[in-house]
């Protein structure tokens, strides 16, 4: 729970600074939009701390998936996804989340459960907004502001972190490589990396420019190569996502900022049909 509080508190600080900047530039519209997001973030912080029970929870709210007694899961699948996403810090598809969870946590995810999870999370949010400390939500495309196909994210991440632009897929790949390399190095009591960890990192190493796959896996060299390539793309990607985030905050409601604007996406497909 502490990590959720830290993420929310960091976001509140960012929003407060952005509001001050908008007011200094006499942009009251932007300041108002940011103030609304700050209020929502504060509400989520209150709920997590137990200071606000949120909407009436006796209303019908889709329950979070829970493990059955015979499937051996230690945590509900949504919490397992949360673990994997927190490690990666970037949106990811179910297959990668399962691989990460198998490598660094208790085992692979039951991906059969993931087909309806995001829809269940959206129904839960719409029924009782911010009643949970976090939601498994969708990454959002920077052009149509629609849900990105098969990419899951966390609601506690800033909107910029959940957006996907033209360069974002590569930036996410390199960011994930750095995070996984750090996590592998932090494993304690291991004379050799576990097989699933090694296999996952070898997959990343084969797709990073400047890293030689000859010889044993070299975490330091992998991080160096990933960081060097990431530096090439990071600023342009951040600028594109920041612009998309400004549009999203102006045009989308709370639920659409988390789960994507599906109505806009449908309308666009009809126009091009």
Secondary structure by P-SEA (a helix, b strand, c coil): caaaaaaaaaaaaaaaaaaaaaaaacaaaaaaaaaaaaaaaaaaaaaaacccccccccccccccccccccccccccaaaaaaaaaaaacccccaaaaaaaaaacccccccccccccaaaaaaaaaaaccccccccbbbbbbcccccccccbbbbccccccccccccaaaaaaaaaaaaaaaaaaaaccccccccaaaaaaaaaaaaccccccccccccaaaaaaaaaaaaaaccaaaaaaaaaaaaaaaacccccccccccaaaaaaaaaaac
